Amino acid sequence: MKDVVKADVSALRKNLSGVKITAMCDIDNPPYGKQGAAEVFAPQKGADKKQVAILDSGVKHMCEILKRDFGIDLSNLPGGGAAGAFGAGLSGFFGAELKMGIETVLDAVGFDDMLQDTDLVITGEGKIDSQSLRGKVVIGVSRRAAEKGVPVVAVVGGADGDMTSAYAEGVTAVFPINRMPEDFSVSKHFAERNLSATAEDLFRLIKGLDNYLQKIDKSIRKC
């Protein structure tokens, strides 16, 4: 993106005349800057500081080109940083309206109705941290579940920082899948195995608690 010198979408706009495009985003981060796509999410995907700087400058440059050629300021667009700043591209090039995706999806699948006969919700995230509170799946699901009094377990690739805020939003417990203190470059090759092992541990815990509660119930009935 740093090499782009001009943007022309006249033919595209003509073909899309009368078409309304809505893009669902899972976060509300802007395209670039300290809270932008590269700074926040690229390190999660393995980018180092030098690569992050290159990616961020590329997105910023593209936004400046769009502002110059189209008169559109995307610098602080909520959701513009979604999917590697694809949100900004959809808005700038296609004139798309950005909406929080998780709320739209949960409504579309009738999630609230599903919770009526649900005892436990298990959800997941590649990494749960402060950014997960900005509209990602785990928090969107836990907020809805909390309204119905249904506990939520998040099985995640990694948990960074204090989980207090996540718990306050309805998350009951967080289970990271990594078995050893390994660098991502190592652990990424064992994600499937680690996920399966953590899921087994989780259900062993649930089964153990269920058996224990049944014993207590029998003891109470005898009394």
Residue, then its C-alpha position, 0 to 999 in steps of 0.5 A: m500500500k505504501d507504493v500506491v500513488k493514485a486511486d480511481v474507482s469511477a468504474l466501480r462506483k458506476n457498477l455499484s450504483g444503487v447498491k447498498i453495502t453493509a460490512m460487519c466488523d468484529i472490532d471498532n479500532p481505527p485503520y492505523g495508529k496506536q489502536g489501529a490494525a497493525e499496532v494491535f493485531a499484527p503482533q498477534k499474527g507474528a509480526d515484529k516491531k519493524q513489520v508492524a511499522i511498515l504495515d501501519s505506515g502503508v495503511k496510513h498512506m492509503c488512507e491519505i490517498l483516499k482522503r486526497d482523491f475521494g475527500i473521505d477521512l478514514s483516519n478515525l473510522p470505527g471498525g476501519g481497522a478490522a481484518g487488517a484495515f479491510g474495513a477502511g477499504l470497504s468504506g473508502f472504495f465501496g462506500a460500505e456502512l460498517k456495523m458491529g458484526i457479532e451483534t448482527v450475527l447473534d440476532a441473525v441466528g436467534f442466539d437469545d432463543m438458543l440460550q433458553d435451554t442452555d446450561l453452558v456456552i463455550t466460545g473461543e478467541g485466538k487471543i483474549d485481551s483488552q481488545s476483546l472488549r471492543g466488540k469481538v465474539v467472546i464479549g458479544v456472546s458473554r454479554r448476551a449470555a449474562e442477561k440470561g444467567v448462562p455461564v460462559v467459558a472462553v477457550v483461547g490461544g492466549a490470555d494477555g493481562d488481567m481478565t477482570s474486565a472480561y469477567a465483568e462482561g459475563v465471561t465465567a472462566v478463561f482457559p488458554i490452550n498452550r501447554m508449555p511456556e513456548d513462543f508463538s512460532v513454536s506453539k502454533h504448530f501444535a494448536e490442534r493438539n493443544l485445543s483438543a487437550t484443553a477441551e478434554d480437561l474442561f469436560r473432565l472438570i465439568k463431569g467431575l463437578d457433576n458427579y460430586l454434586q450428584k453425590i451431595d444431592k443423594s446425601i441430602r435426600k437420605c437426610 
